[in-house]
Amino acid sequence: MTETPDQSSVSTGVAGHRRQKSGVQSIDRAVQILRCFGPRASELGISEIARDTGLSTSTVHRLLASMHDNGLVRNTTERRYALGPLLVQLARSGAFPTSLRDAAGPVMRELREKADETVGLHELLPSNKRAVIDQEESHHPLRRTYTDLDIPIPLPLGAPGKAILAFVPHSVSDEILSRPIEQVTPATVSDPEELRAQLADARLDGFATSYAERTTSIHTVAAPVFDNGSRVVGCLSISGPEMRMPRSRVEALSLDVKRAAWTISEALGATREGVRFCIELASPPDVTEERADRRR
């Protein structure tokens, strides 16, 4: 039976779709294999990779051969593999940002142009305080301008601090909230229980807000930034005068600042899975136990 032109096109399309699907599946499986390597598993054999990925040893062997040809893995000893030279070359090429400021710069400028309010970059310090390390100022004559760059600020004060404090390990936040909180403006939240409730909301929503809590007449929304080690390392914020930043606009801008903060996090190597682990460490023990019970 002779195929009509339409039948031939359909057959070709189906075959092309199958090849495309097979190619995507191979990429997914190669990524599965790469994820098996880490500080405690720098060298792996075929059987170990097969066990970790759930793939057959023949499939793993075939994929490793292709990955080896492309520099994604290398042989160490007989039938054992490690991450390959291409990954090392890419990591050292300068293509990846090496600091929070490097990763944030272009994102901050884009966010400032979109919101036309001041965008701030805040870093978590080893002292468990935060510091404003960079800003992109609004074009408005009346605007938020950070004059305290690189000066340590207690985490309970303002949206940026709360956006970070919500995601540090629970033992750290508990110790910070056990100390007296200075009332720096009439709106400062100094009740630790109220702050704990706000931190729980920030973990759920992915952002924190403040309404003149650290600086009079300034309203702010901030979202956390994470690195490749499942740690919060800082946050991104949008701030402006209360006349231009009513609660409704603060809530609306939360979506933009969350997206921008996650773009920075991804540039630093963060993953959704890693952030979920970070949230578990940051949550009170009873909440973590409740989540574990639900998974059972």
Secondary structure, DSSP 8 states (H G I E B T S, - for coil): ----HHHHHHHHHHHHHHHHHHHHHHHHHHHHHHHT-BTTBSSEEHHHHHHHH---HHHHHHHHHHHHHTTSEEE-STTEEEE-HHHHHHHTTT-S--SHHHHHHHHHHHHHHHH-SEEEEEEE-TTSEEEEEEEE--SSSS------TT--EETTSHHHHHHHHTTS-HHHHHHHHTS-----STT----HHHHHHHHHHHHHHS-EEEESSSSTTEEEEEEEEE-TTS-EEEEEEEEEETTT--HHHHHHHHHHHHHHHHHHHHHTT--HHHHHHHHHHHS-HHHHHHHHHHH-
